[in-house]
Amino acid sequence: MMQRADELTVVHHDDTVSRFLDVTYTLSREGLRLVTSCGSERLIPSHEVLTTHVRKAA
């Protein structure tokens, strides 16, 4: 089941940071799967994800 985030921040193992606005996502063993509001999809492999931070509007 995909979750929704107004802002999703991904910290990668190389200390780079990616920010995504208005996305749905799921985190699994294979990695972080994102679907943006315009419908594009992206998979960040699990070995690249150090941590994630999610913000949802109140």
matplotlib code that plots the C-alpha trace (Angstrom):
import matplotlib.pyplot as plt

x = [0.0, 1.4, 1.6, 1.2, 3.6, 3.5, 7.3, 9.6, 13.3, 15.7, 19.2, 21.5, 24.5, 26.8, 25.2, 23.4, 19.8, 16.8, 13.5, 10.2, 7.0, 3.4, 4.4, 3.0, 5.6, 6.3, 9.4, 10.3, 13.3, 13.9, 14.0, 11.9, 9.3, 8.0, 5.1, 5.0, 1.8, 2.4, 2.6, 6.3, 7.8, 11.2, 12.8, 15.7, 17.4, 17.5, 21.3, 21.2, 18.8, 20.2, 17.1, 13.8, 11.8, 8.2, 6.0, 2.3, 0.1, -2.1]
y = [0.0, 3.4, 6.3, 9.9, 12.7, 16.5, 16.4, 13.4, 13.9, 11.0, 11.0, 8.8, 6.8, 9.2, 12.0, 13.6, 14.6, 14.3, 16.1, 15.3, 17.2, 15.8, 12.1, 8.7, 6.2, 2.7, 1.4, -2.2, -4.5, -3.5, 0.2, 3.3, 3.5, 7.0, 8.2, 11.9, 14.0, 14.1, 10.3, 9.7, 6.8, 6.3, 3.5, 4.3, 1.0, 0.1, 0.1, 3.8, 4.9, 5.9, 7.5, 9.1, 12.0, 12.6, 15.7, 15.6, 18.7, 19.0]
z = [0.0, -1.0, 1.5, 0.6, 1.5, 0.9, 1.2, 1.2, 1.9, 1.2, 2.6, 0.6, 1.8, 0.1, 2.1, -0.8, -0.3, -2.6, -2.0, -3.6, -3.3, -3.4, -3.9, -3.0, -1.9, -0.5, 1.2, 0.7, 0.6, -3.0, -2.2, -2.2, -5.0, -5.7, -7.9, -8.4, -8.8, -12.6, -12.7, -13.2, -11.2, -9.7, -7.7, -5.4, -4.5, -0.8, -0.7, -1.6, 1.1, 4.4, 5.9, 4.9, 6.3, 5.5, 6.1, 5.7, 5.8, 8.9]

ax = plt.figure().add_subplot(projection="3d")
ax.plot(x, y, z, "-o")
ax.set_aspect("equal")
plt.show()
